[in-house]
Amino acid sequence: MASALGGAGGGGYTSRRGPSRYGGAGARGALSATCAFLGWFASLAQGRMPKGLRDASAYSLGYTAQALAYLLLVTDRYPDADPTAMLEGVGRPPEHSVRLVGYADDLRFSRVTVFFRLLLTIPHFVWLVLWGLAVLVATIANWFVTLFRGTPGRSLHGFASRYVRYQLHVYSFLFLAANPFPGFDGAPGRYPLDLQLPAPARQNRWKTGFRIVLAIPALLVNSALSYGLYAAAFLTWFVALARGSAPWGLRNFSAYALRYQAQANAYLLLLTDAYPHASPLEGAESPQHEFAEAA
């Protein structure tokens, strides 16, 4: 986990039937390196580090420090992957229009479904691909609608919303962030780890027109988080088989990575023009919460 998040360890020179070459860190430190890269440009332009990137970088570096302290016998306390514990006392970001809801405190898992988790997810993979192709066509149509009207089409918005929520359900199951087998319809309120999405609302036409370009930094952060998500799922699989339950810290990290992925998908598919927030912390709830399910 520390290798994927904060870059513990380094590269070296290797040789494979030819001249020696440098084997770099690869995925090691993907999150902290990506946050530093994007934060450098943001800091030059704005004179400050965006809070989301700062929080994500602080979390990845903090976990690496815990891992090294444990490895070097500074402490016998095992590293805690829970982002909320790592960033305790840090101010929460503003509430985002795409939020995780329905956290389940019961982390018990069926060992049988854990062992066959990948095979059980195959039908969902097929349905995700087929549905995703239809969503691609719908999003292209919705892009023109949003540019012309300034507001997404309600039916197109609802169609893509269910797809984004369904993808979260499937990946929560696959990456062991939740235990029940998900449904195939992406309906709200039917899965332990669920997604709250905004109703169709007016969006900035400039942001809509250049949405693909604007989404590139968010996609880079999402790609970096995926390395940690794979590592967390791999470790959780063994723990869940042995204990019949998932580690709280790894589950919360997986939820963070899946939440950011959902925010990036919602932004890319024109469900909202609110940019994904990289902070591991959920945004503070507003006094009057009015987000609704798209029709």
Beta strands, then each sheet from edge to edge (+ up, - down):
strand 1: 12-14
strand 2: 21-23
strand 3: 99-101
strand 4: 194-196
sheet 1: 1+ 2-
sheet 2: 3+ 4-
end
